[in-house]
Amino acid sequence: MIRRWGTWGLLVAALVMVAGVGYTVRRARGQTPLSITGPNILANHDFALNIDADQQLPDGWTRGTNGVALSDSSYDGQGQSVQIQGINNFLKSPYVAARPGAEYRVAFRALSDASATKVRVLFHWRDAEGLDRATDPQPFQPVPVQQWNTISATATAPDYAAQFALSIQGATDAVVFIDDLHLGQLGVHIAPWPYGKQAALAFSFDYETAMGGLVHGRSVDDPQAGGDYLLRALRMRGGAEQALKLFAPGGIRATFYANGYNFLTGNVERRTFMGNPTYAWANPEHRWLSDRWQRTPWFGVDPYTTEAEAPEWYFGSQIATLQRAKQDIQSHTFAHFAGTYVGPDDWRADFAAWKQVAAERDVAPATSLAFPWSSSADMSYASWDVLVREGIRSVTRTTVSEGQRRSWIADRTHFALRQLPAHPELAVIGDVYLTPDSRDEVLQAMRTAWLHQGAIDVWAHTEEVTSEEQIAAWQQVIDAARRDFWIAPVPEIVQYAAAVRQVSVEVRAERPDYTFRVRNSSDQALGGVTLTLPFVPEQVIVDGERVAFDRTTLVLDLPRKSSRQVTLLGGAPQAVQPPEEEAAWPA
């Protein structure tokens, strides 16, 4: 099991199984000091997760075609390997968050069943818009017959990289078994999400009075369309209260996307908003239930009374309840109109009205928007410009209809946050709609987001947290999320994802103690920044004080525009001088 290492130096696989992770040491190129490749950062690297137990693929991994499957022929006689058969086939990993300029190293064991062959590793780089920008193939390396050989490869993330995956490809049709795979980053790894969590999750609600989408009924993505809108509005109120009860034990903060009348405690003054428009596009051709709103002003059915007299129409007092519970309140538009059909002037009028009534309840201008009826399709460039100028930095409830695939902007495949093309200030989060019938699909989507280090928005209307069946579905999803995700409101997830990209690590020394400085260059204070250390130290010193850590995980709070010095005492692997030509992975 000898491999050529050449100018890269020595890879010593220390496979020290502490908390299920190993580490490797190498001597770097001449101009750098000794550097260490840290523990695994790849989800399901050991192929152990296979939720459906179908003996096909481990969770999160994909293949080119038939011929790639789980196998019991493992390297150490425990667990499973994956076999690859076919020259036009491959095994591809889950996606991992990438940091431009970071160096990533993969090593695994490979064995051929019948004839000697070769395999290679390919790194696949993806940018913040979700575009697959480049594939970086590494040289083929030999795989002997009935003998496990070590395969390794290294690549540096390009300056545009936001994510990457690796794939493994054979040089012939021979069956090759892959096992004992480790993917690490050289030095200290900055995790994409805080508090040691693999992925991020938001709970959010479309939160509407009767004056929202209820009276303006449209038979698009609304299973209750055509129902009694006043009863639905009362369920909206009740569901918001029930959601708070579900969230209280875990201190969960959700995002409530509110319409304009949610902020009113009545309208006895007969205030008008947005010029009280009619909309020619609100017709049966566009799936409205009637053409009523072509003739009737949009807010013309306002009862012009108090919240006490008409609690279906005004939710102003409930806003204070959400604020006391420290919930996040964002925009579902003032009018609950369809983004597909309105223009920039409509958007400007809507934002002005929403900001006005929100300020009356001490709610800040919105930075996040949930499109009514998932109506982001066919938005004009000028309309997107208005969103950005009005301070919107994240959107959800974007187009999901299969018939509008050309307009999809959210990643609902791997649940990465996406930048909107030509408007990089706007992040798009993939959402999933939770009902009792969709619960299992939502849990599977959450699992996908977790495997790919993604961010997912689990949502419903507040009226859909009222029945026993609905509450049970929400409780199950909340329990699953609390185990595996960093849970935060949508804007905070987006803000953290952008700010943590401005956190950097500079290694100051690796002898006698490993010392580095971690710097937050962003304008945002970051709590729970998670660092994966390159080895298990005996002690960790931060700014001269001994701090707690968990094996190779260190969690730090970083004030805005600040830095902290970290020293790892003890536990560091010793440097090994590489031989002239080759090195062996210890058996």
C-alpha positions in Angstrom: 0.0 0.0 0.0 2.7 2.4 -1.1 1.8 5.6 -2.9 3.8 8.4 -4.5 3.6 11.7 -2.5 6.1 13.8 -4.4 6.3 17.5 -3.5 3.3 17.4 -1.3 5.2 15.7 1.5 4.0 13.1 3.9 0.4 12.2 4.7 0.4 10.2 7.9 -3.1 8.8 8.5 -3.4 8.8 12.2 -7.0 7.6 12.1 -7.2 8.2 15.8 -10.8 7.2 16.5 -11.7 9.8 19.0 -15.4 10.8 18.8 -15.4 9.0 15.5 -12.9 11.3 13.7 -9.4 10.9 12.7 -6.7 13.4 11.7 -3.7 13.5 9.4 -0.4 15.3 9.5 1.7 16.5 6.6 4.7 18.6 5.9 3.6 21.4 3.6 5.4 22.9 0.8 8.7 24.6 1.6 7.3 28.1 2.1 4.8 27.2 4.8 5.2 25.7 8.3 4.0 22.3 9.3 0.3 22.1 8.7 -2.3 19.7 9.9 -5.4 18.5 8.1 -8.3 18.3 10.6 -11.1 15.9 11.2 -13.9 15.0 8.8 -16.1 17.8 7.7 -18.2 15.6 5.4 -21.6 14.4 6.5 -22.1 10.6 6.3 -18.4 10.1 5.3 -18.6 6.6 6.7 -21.7 5.6 4.7 -23.4 4.6 8.0 -26.6 6.6 7.4 -29.1 4.9 5.1 -32.6 5.8 6.3 -34.5 3.5 4.0 -32.0 0.6 4.4 -32.3 -0.1 0.7 -28.7 -1.3 0.2 -28.3 1.1 -2.6 -26.7 4.5 -1.6 -25.8 6.0 1.7 -27.8 9.1 2.5 -26.7 12.3 0.8 -24.5 10.4 -1.8 -25.5 10.2 -5.5 -24.3 8.1 -8.4 -24.0 8.3 -12.2 -26.1 5.2 -12.9 -26.6 1.6 -11.8 -23.5 -0.1 -10.5 -22.9 2.0 -7.4 -24.3 0.5 -4.2 -23.5 -0.2 -0.6 -21.5 -3.3 0.1 -20.5 -5.4 3.2 -16.9 -5.7 1.9 -15.4 -3.1 4.3 -11.8 -2.3 5.0 -11.9 -3.1 8.8 -14.6 -5.7 8.7 -17.0 -3.3 10.3 -19.6 -1.1 8.7 -20.0 -0.8 4.9 -18.2 0.3 1.8 -19.5 1.5 -1.5 -18.8 -0.3 -4.7 -18.4 1.5 -8.0 -18.7 -0.3 -11.3 -18.5 1.3 -14.7 -16.1 3.5 -16.5 -19.0 5.9 -17.1 -20.1 6.0 -13.5 -19.2 7.8 -10.3 -20.0 8.1 -6.6 -20.6 11.7 -5.5 -20.6 13.1 -2.0 -22.9 15.5 -0.2 -22.1 19.2 -0.6 -19.8 20.9 1.9 -19.5 24.7 2.5 -16.4 26.0 0.8 -14.2 28.9 1.8 -12.2 30.6 -1.0 -8.5 29.8 -0.7 -8.9 27.0 1.8 -7.1 23.7 1.0 -9.2 20.5 1.3 -7.7 17.0 1.4 -9.5 13.7 0.9 -8.1 10.2 1.6 -9.8 6.8 1.4 -9.1 3.1 0.8 -9.9 1.5 -2.5 -9.8 -2.2 -3.5 -10.5 -3.9 -6.9 -12.3 -7.2 -6.9 -11.0 -8.9 -10.1 -8.4 -6.8 -12.0 -6.0 -4.0 -11.2 -7.4 -0.6 -12.2 -7.2 3.0 -11.2 -9.5 5.6 -9.7 -9.5 9.4 -9.5 -11.1 12.1 -7.4 -12.9 15.1 -8.9 -13.7 18.3 -6.9 -16.8 20.1 -8.0 -17.0 23.8 -7.2 -20.3 25.7 -7.0 -20.8 29.4 -6.5 -23.2 31.4 -4.4 -25.8 31.5 -7.1 -25.8 27.7 -7.3 -23.9 27.6 -10.6 -21.5 24.6 -11.1 -18.5 26.6 -12.1 -15.7 24.1 -12.4 -14.7 20.5 -12.0 -11.2 19.8 -10.9 -10.1 16.3 -11.8 -7.1 14.8 -10.0 -4.7 12.2 -11.4 -5.7 8.6 -11.6 -4.2 6.5 -8.9 -3.7 2.7 -8.8 -6.1 0.2 -7.2 -4.7 -3.3 -6.8 -6.6 -6.6 -6.8 -7.9 -7.8 -3.4 -5.7 -5.3 -1.6 -6.7 -2.0 0.0 -4.7 0.9 -1.3 -4.7 4.5 -0.1 -6.0 7.1 -2.5 -5.6 10.8 -1.6 -6.1 14.2 -3.3 -5.9 17.9 -2.5 -7.5 21.0 -4.0 -7.7 24.6 -3.1 -11.1 26.4 -3.3 -11.4 29.0 -6.0 -12.2 32.6 -5.0 -15.9 32.2 -6.1 -16.5 28.9 -4.3 -19.4 28.7 -1.9 -19.8 24.9 -1.9 -18.1 21.8 -3.2 -18.6 18.1 -3.5 -16.2 15.4 -4.5 -16.7 12.4 -6.7 -14.8 9.2 -7.3 -14.6 7.7 -10.8 -13.0 4.4 -12.0 -10.8 4.0 -15.1 -12.4 0.7 -16.2 -15.5 -1.4 -15.7 -13.9 -3.3 -12.8 -15.7 -3.2 -9.5 -13.9 -1.0 -7.0 -14.8 -0.8 -3.3 -14.4 2.5 -1.5 -14.1 2.7 2.3 -12.6 4.6 5.3 -13.1 8.0 3.7 -11.9 11.2 5.3 -12.3 14.8 4.0 -10.7 17.6 6.0 -9.5 21.2 5.7 -5.9 22.1 6.2 -5.6 23.9 9.5 -8.6 25.3 11.4 -12.0 24.9 9.8 -14.7 27.6 10.3 -18.1 25.9 10.2 -20.8 27.5 8.2 -23.3 27.5 11.1 -22.9 28.3 14.8 -23.1 26.3 18.1 -21.7 23.2 16.5 -24.7 22.6 14.3 -24.4 21.1 10.8 -27.3 23.0 9.3 -29.7 25.9 9.9 -33.5 25.9 10.1 -36.2 28.6 10.3 -39.8 28.1 11.3 -42.0 30.7 9.6 -45.6 31.5 9.1 -47.8 33.3 6.7 -49.8 35.4 9.2 -52.8 37.1 7.8 -56.0 38.8 8.9 -59.1 38.5 6.8 -57.8 41.4 4.7 -54.7 39.4 3.7 -55.1 36.5 1.3 -58.3 35.3 2.9 -60.8 37.7 1.5 -58.8 38.0 -1.7 -59.0 34.3 -2.3 -57.1 32.7 -5.1 -56.9 29.0 -5.9 -53.1 28.8 -6.0 -51.2 26.9 -3.3 -54.1 27.4 -0.8 -56.0 24.3 0.2 -58.5 26.5 2.1 -59.3 28.8 -0.9 -63.0 29.4 -1.1 -63.6 28.7 2.6 -65.2 31.1 5.1 -62.5 33.8 5.3 -63.7 35.1 8.7 -63.4 31.7 10.3 -60.1 31.3 8.7 -58.9 34.6 10.1 -59.9 33.6 13.7 -57.9 30.4 13.2 -55.0 32.6 12.1 -55.2 34.3 15.4 -55.5 31.1 17.4 -52.8 29.4 15.5 -50.3 32.1 16.3 -51.0 31.7 20.0 -50.7 27.9 19.6 -47.3 28.2 17.8 -46.0 30.3 20.7 -46.9 27.4 23.1 -45.1 24.9 20.9 -42.0 27.1 20.7 -41.8 28.2 24.4 -40.1 25.0 25.9 -37.2 25.3 23.5 -37.0 29.1 23.4 -37.6 28.9 19.6 -37.9 32.1 17.7 -39.7 32.0 14.4 -40.5 34.5 11.6 -44.1 35.7 11.3 -44.7 37.2 7.8 -47.4 39.7 8.4 -49.7 41.7 6.1 -50.5 45.4 6.8 -53.8 44.9 8.6 -52.1 42.7 11.1 -50.7 45.9 12.7 -54.0 47.7 13.0 -56.1 47.8 16.2 -59.0 49.0 14.1 -59.8 51.5 11.5 -62.6 53.7 12.8 -60.8 56.7 11.2 -61.4 55.1 7.8 -57.7 55.4 6.8 -56.9 54.4 3.2 -53.8 52.7 2.1 -51.9 52.5 -1.2 -54.7 54.5 -2.9 -57.1 51.6 -2.3 -56.4 50.2 -5.8 -58.3 47.8 -8.0 -56.3 45.2 -9.9 -57.1 44.3 -13.5 -55.0 41.1 -13.2 -57.1 39.7 -10.3 -59.3 37.6 -12.5 -60.2 33.9 -13.1 -57.7 33.7 -15.9 -55.0 34.1 -13.2 -56.9 31.7 -10.9 -58.8 34.2 -8.7 -62.1 32.8 -7.7 -63.9 35.7 -9.4 -63.3 39.0 -11.1 -64.5 40.9 -8.0 -61.3 42.7 -7.3 -61.2 44.2 -10.8 -64.2 46.3 -9.7 -64.0 46.4 -5.9 -61.1 48.4 -4.3 -58.7 46.0 -2.7 -59.3 47.3 0.9 -62.9 48.3 0.2 -64.4 45.6 2.4 -62.8 47.0 5.6 -65.5 47.1 8.3 -64.0 50.3 9.7 -64.4 49.4 13.3 -62.3 48.2 16.2 -60.3 45.1 16.8 -62.6 44.2 19.7 -65.6 44.4 17.4 -63.9 42.7 14.4 -61.0 40.6 15.6 -60.9 38.8 12.2 -59.8 41.9 10.4 -57.3 43.5 12.8 -54.5 41.8 14.8 -52.8 44.8 16.3 -52.9 43.6 19.9 -51.5 40.3 19.0 -48.3 41.9 17.6 -47.4 42.9 21.2 -47.8 39.2 22.2 -45.3 38.1 19.5 -42.9 40.9 20.5 -43.0 39.8 24.2 -42.1 36.3 23.0 -39.2 37.8 21.0 -40.6 36.5 17.7 -39.4 38.0 14.4 -42.0 39.9 12.3 -41.3 40.5 8.6 -43.3 41.4 5.5 -45.8 39.2 3.6 -46.6 42.5 1.8 -49.1 45.0 3.1 -51.7 44.2 0.5 -51.1 40.5 0.0 -50.9 41.0 -3.8 -49.3 38.8 -6.4 -45.7 39.8 -7.2 -46.0 38.3 -10.6 -48.5 40.9 -11.8 -47.5 44.1 -10.0 -44.8 46.7 -11.0 -42.2 48.8 -9.2 -44.7 51.5 -8.3 -47.0 49.0 -6.6 -44.0 47.6 -4.6 -43.0 51.1 -3.5 -46.5 51.9 -2.3 -46.7 48.6 -0.5 -43.4 49.0 1.3 -44.4 52.6 2.4 -47.7 51.4 3.8 -46.2 48.4 5.6 -43.4 50.5 7.2 -46.0 53.1 8.3 -48.3 50.7 10.2 -45.4 48.5 11.5 -43.7 51.6 13.0 -47.0 52.2 14.9 -46.4 48.9 16.7 -42.7 49.5 17.1 -41.8 46.9 14.5 -38.7 47.7 12.4 -38.7 47.9 8.6 -38.7 44.5 7.1 -35.5 42.9 5.8 -37.2 39.7 4.7 -40.2 39.1 2.4 -42.5 36.1 1.9 -44.2 36.3 -1.5 -48.0 35.8 -1.4 -49.1 32.8 -3.4 -45.4 32.0 -4.1 -45.6 34.7 -6.8 -42.0 35.5 -7.5 -42.2 34.3 -11.1 -42.0 37.0 -13.8 -40.9 39.7 -11.4 -39.2 42.5 -13.4 -35.6 43.6 -12.9 -37.0 47.0 -11.7 -39.2 45.3 -9.2 -36.3 43.3 -7.7 -34.4 46.6 -7.6 -37.2 48.0 -5.4 -36.9 45.1 -3.0 -33.2 45.7 -2.6 -33.5 49.5 -2.2 -36.2 49.0 0.4 -33.9 46.9 2.5 -35.0 43.4 1.8 -32.1 41.0 2.1 -33.9 37.6 2.0 -36.9 36.2 0.3 -39.0 33.0 0.8 -42.2 31.5 -0.6 -40.7 31.8 -4.1 -42.1 30.0 -7.1 -42.3 26.3 -6.6 -44.8 25.1 -9.3 -43.4 22.5 -11.6 -45.0 24.4 -14.5 -42.8 27.4 -13.6 -39.5 25.6 -13.3 -38.0 28.3 -15.5 -38.5 30.8 -12.7 -37.2 28.7 -9.8 -34.7 30.6 -7.7 -34.6 28.6 -4.4 -32.5 25.5 -3.9 -35.0 22.8 -2.8 -32.6 20.0 -3.9 -29.7 20.6 -1.4 -31.2 23.6 0.5 -28.2 25.9 0.1 -28.8 29.6 0.5 -28.8 31.2 -3.0 -27.9 34.7 -4.1 -30.4 36.1 -6.6 -28.7 36.5 -10.0 -27.7 40.2 -10.6 -28.9 41.1 -7.1 -26.3 39.5 -4.8 -27.7 41.4 -1.8 -30.7 39.2 -1.9 -30.6 35.7 -0.4 -33.2 33.0 -1.3 -33.9 30.3 1.2 -35.6 27.1 0.2 -38.9 26.5 2.0 -41.1 23.4 2.6 -44.7 23.5 3.5 -45.7 21.6 6.7 -49.1 19.9 6.9 -50.0 16.5 8.6 -49.9 15.0 5.1 -46.5 16.5 4.2 -44.8 15.8 7.5 -42.7 12.9 6.3 -41.7 14.8 3.2 -40.7 17.8 5.4 -38.6 15.5 7.7 -36.9 14.1 4.6 -36.2 17.6 3.3 -34.7 18.5 6.7 -32.5 15.5 6.5 -31.3 16.6 3.0 -30.5 20.1 4.3 -28.6 18.6 7.2 -26.5 16.3 5.0 -25.5 19.2 2.7 -24.9 21.9 5.4 -27.9 23.8 4.1 -30.6 26.1 5.4 -34.3 25.3 5.3 -37.5 27.3 6.0 -40.3 25.1 7.4 -43.6 27.0 7.1 -47.4 27.0 7.2 -50.2 29.5 7.7 -50.8 30.2 11.3 -54.3 28.8 10.8 -52.6 25.4 10.2 -51.4 25.0 13.8 -54.8 24.6 15.3 -56.1 21.0 15.0 -54.8 18.1 17.1 -53.3 16.5 13.9 -51.6 19.7 12.9 -50.2 20.3 16.3 -48.8 16.8 16.5 -47.1 17.2 13.1 -45.5 20.5 14.2 -44.4 18.9 17.5 -42.6 16.1 15.7 -40.8 18.4 13.4 -39.8 20.8 16.2 -38.4 17.8 18.2 -36.3 16.7 15.1 -35.1 20.2 14.5 -34.0 20.8 18.1 -31.7 17.8 17.9 -29.9 18.6 14.6 -30.3 22.2 13.6 -29.4 25.7 14.6 -32.9 27.2 14.8 -33.2 31.0 14.1 -35.5 33.4 12.3 -34.9 33.7 8.5 -33.2 37.1 8.6 -30.7 35.9 11.3 -29.8 32.8 9.3 -29.1 34.9 6.2 -27.1 37.5 8.2 -25.0 34.9 9.9 -24.3 33.1 6.7 -23.0 36.3 5.1 -21.0 37.5 8.2 -19.3 34.2 8.9 -17.8 34.3 5.5 -15.9 37.3 6.8 -14.3 35.4 9.6 -10.8 34.3 9.0 -8.0 32.3 10.8 -4.3 33.1 10.7 -2.0 30.5 12.1 0.8 32.3 14.1 2.8 29.2 15.2 2.6 25.5 15.3 5.5 24.8 17.6 5.8 24.4 20.5 2.1 25.2 20.7 -0.4 25.6 17.9 -1.4 29.3 18.0 -3.8 31.1 15.7 -5.8 34.3 15.6 -9.5 34.2 14.6 -10.8 37.5 13.2 -14.3 38.7 12.6 -14.1 41.4 9.9 -17.9 41.8 9.6 -20.1 44.5 11.1 -22.1 41.9 12.9 -21.4 40.4 16.4 -21.3 36.6 15.9 -22.3 34.3 18.7 -21.4 30.6 18.7 -18.8 30.7 15.9 -17.7 27.0 15.6 -14.1 26.1 14.8 -13.0 22.6 14.0 -9.5 22.2 15.5 -6.9 20.1 13.6 -6.4 17.8 16.5 -7.6 17.1 20.1 -5.6 19.4 22.5 -5.3 19.0 26.2 -6.2 22.6 26.9 -7.4 25.6 24.9 -6.4 29.1 25.8 -8.3 32.1 24.4 -6.9 35.6 25.0 -4.9 34.2 28.0 -7.9 32.4 29.6 -8.5 28.7 29.7 -11.8 27.9 28.0 -14.1 24.8 27.6 -14.0 22.8 24.3 -15.3 19.5 23.1 -12.5 17.4 21.6 -11.9 19.1 18.2 -14.8 21.6 18.5 -14.3 25.1 19.9 -17.2 27.6 20.1 -16.4 31.3 20.4 -18.4 34.6 20.5 -16.8 37.2 18.2 -17.7 40.9 18.6 -17.9 42.9 15.4 -14.6 44.0 13.9 -12.6 42.0 16.5 -10.1 39.2 16.8 -9.2 36.6 19.5 -6.0 34.6 19.9 -6.3 30.9 20.5 -3.5 28.5 21.7 -3.9 24.7 21.7 -1.8 23.2 24.5 -0.7 19.6 24.3 -2.1 16.8 22.2 -0.5 18.0 18.9 0.9 15.3 16.6 4.6 15.4 16.1 6.0 16.4 12.8 7.3 13.6 10.7 10.1 14.2 8.1 9.0 12.8 4.8 11.1 10.3 3.0 12.5 11.0 -0.5 9.9 9.2 -2.6 7.1 7.5 -0.9 5.1 6.9 2.3 2.7 4.2 3.6 -0.6 4.5 5.3 -0.3 2.5 8.5 -2.3 -0.7 8.3 
